[in-house]
């Protein structure tokens, strides 16, 4: 039983990059809406 699979660097890197991309996308959209008003 290898439970270190979910602790794999590649898996965590993909998760972190996806999360970061979502946050940056939300911030950019929020910033554009803020400037449009």
Secondary structure per residue as TSV (DSSP state, phi and psi in degrees):
chain	resnum	aa	ss	phi	psi
A	1	X	-	360.0	99.1
A	2	X	-	-97.0	104.9
A	3	X	G	-91.8	6.3
A	4	X	G	-84.0	2.8
A	5	X	G	-63.5	-43.4
A	6	X	T	-74.2	-11.1
A	7	X	T	-96.6	12.3
A	8	X	-	-66.4	135.6
A	9	X	H	-56.3	-40.4
A	10	X	H	-64.9	-42.3
A	11	X	H	-63.6	-45.1
A	12	X	H	-68.8	-33.7
A	13	X	H	-67.5	-41.3
A	14	X	H	-64.7	-42.3
A	15	X	H	-63.9	-44.0
A	16	X	H	-66.9	-41.9
A	17	X	H	-66.1	-38.9
A	18	X	H	-66.1	-42.6
A	19	X	H	-64.9	-42.5
A	20	X	H	-65.2	-40.4
A	21	X	H	-63.0	-40.4
A	22	X	H	-65.2	-42.4
A	23	X	H	-65.4	-44.8
A	24	X	H	-64.3	-39.3
A	25	X	H	-63.5	-42.7
A	26	X	H	-65.7	-40.3
A	27	X	H	-66.3	-40.7
A	28	X	H	-65.5	-41.8
A	29	X	H	-65.1	-42.1
A	30	X	H	-63.8	-39.0
A	31	X	H	-67.8	-39.7
A	32	X	H	-65.7	-39.8
A	33	X	H	-67.2	-34.5
A	34	X	H	-69.0	-37.6
A	35	X	H	-77.7	-26.4
A	36	X	H	-70.7	-24.3
A	37	X	-	-80.6	360.0
